Amino acid sequence: MAFPDNVDTLTQAVDPSTTTDMNNINYYQSLMTDGLFTQASDFLATMLNGIEMNMSAGRFNEVVSTLLAIETFYLQLNGVKDYIRENIDKYMDINAWSNLIDYSVGNISANGGSWYVCTQINGPATTIDEPNVTSGWESYWDLFLTPQEPIQYPIKVEQPTGQAVGDLWFRIIE
């Protein structure tokens, strides 16, 4: 089990695609039915994609263990919504750029009609270059969105009325 420190690598299932595949699966299952477990295991190991075409208790338990690890991880965080609520300010502090604001990685800031995402911090905000203005601003900001014309994007709890298809708005998570 690699989660949560790493990503688990689960075996991908494949469907039988030839008559030989079906014959091999049927032969493997007949060995299991006859109680010839060692022979069945040995035969399965020699089948091309044999493991991928047969659901075993080991493969099933691998998936179950991964799901339990994910659920336990989020349960320890008091649930996904609580985790997001506790950490959302780190990522969604949306404002017009100012050298008076202490930015965090992930903050979104508007400047000159475009939106930028803070990518790194090196000291207080006064050391962070103004996006698309100060030389070296690319060290701290990535361009996030440039509208075709100056547009004000609403920041609301509920979707604003009167928006056209494709209009953007930022939802405040309560």
N, C-alpha and C positions, 0 to 999 in steps of 0.2 A: 504494500500500500504506500503510494508516494504522496497522496494528498494529505495535508494542504501545502506541504513544502514544495512539491513538484506535481506535474501532471501525470496521472496514471496512464499507462499504455495498455489499452484493452484490445484483445484480439477481435478483429473485424470478421463478421460472419459473411459467408458467401453461399449462394445457392448452387446446387448441382447443375452442371451445364451440359453434361454428356450422358450417354447410356452407361458408360463405364463408371461414372460417378455414382449413378443410381445403383448399379450392380454392387459396387464396393460398399455403399451405405447399407444395402440390404444384407450383404454378407456379414458386415460388422455387427449389425443388429441381431442377426441369427446367432452369431457367436455369443453375444451378450445374453440372449434368450436361453441358450443352451448352458449357460453358466461357465463358459470358457473365457473368463475375464482376462487372464494373462494373454491368451491368444488374441482376444479382441483388442486389447491395448497395443500389442505388438503390431497387429494388422493396421490399426488406426494410424500408428506412427509412420507406416510406409505409404499410406494413401496420400496422393497429391491433394492438398487442401483438406485433408481428412479432419483435422481439428476444427478448421473454419466452417466445415459443413455439418458438424455435429455439435449440438448443445449438450455440454456435460455439466455435472454438478459443480466442477471446478470453475468453469467459465461463468456459470450463473452466479456462483458465490463471489466471484471477482467483481461482477457488476453490482451485486448487493452490497458488498463491502465498500465500494466507492460511493454509492448512494448514501449509505449510513455515515460515512466520513463527512460528506457534504452537509447532510442534515445536522450532524453533531457540531460541525464548525459553525453553522449559522445559529443553532440553538444556543451555543455558548456566547454568541454575539447578541443575544436576546432577539433574534429574528432579523430578517433581511431589512424590513422597513425601519426598524430601530437603528440598525447599523447605518443605513443610508441617511436617516435624519441626523444622527450624531456626526456624520462625516461630510455632509453635503456642502457645508460652508467652505470646506477646503477646495472644492472643485467648482462651485457655482457662485462665487462672489462676483456678480456682474455689475460693472460700473464704468463710468468714463475714466480714462487713465488720469492718474494724479500722482505726483511725486510725494504726496502726503500719505499715501496708502501703503501699508505693509502687505505686499502681495504674497500669495502662496502658490506653489506649483499647481496648475490646473485652473487658476482664476481666469475669468474671461473679462477683457476690458475693451471698451470702444475708444477709438482714436482716429480722427480724420475720416470718419464715415465707414471705417472697417472695424472688424472685431478680431481680437488677438487672444491667444491662449498663452499663459505664462508657462514656460518650460523649465526654468531653473531660477533659483534665488541665490544671491551672493551678498548677504548683508541686508541692511535696511533698504526700504523702497527708494530712498534718495540715490542709491547706487544703481538702480535698475533703469536702463535707458528707455526713453520714450519710444513706443512702437512706431516704426516707419519714419522717425524724425532724427533721433540722435544716432550718431555713428556707432555701430556695434549693437544695435537693438536686437538683431537676430540671435544674439547669444541668450536672450531672455524670453523672446516671444516668437510664436509661430502664427502666421496669418491664418485665421479661422474662417472668416467670411467677408467678402467684399460685395455689397449690393450693387446692382446696376445703376441705381439712383439713390440718393440719400433717403433712407427709410428709418423710421423709429420702430424698433421691435418691442411690442408690449411685454411686460413682465407681470404676470397675473396668476392667481390660483386657478381660475377657470379660463377656458379658451375665450378670447375676446369675440364679440359679435361683429359681423360685417367683414370678416376676412375673406379674401379671394383664395381660391385653390392655390396652394404653394406658398402662401404667406407664412412667415415664421413668427412664433411667439415663444417666450420662455416661461415654463410653468414653475411656480413656486410650490415646493413640496411642504405640506403642513406637517 
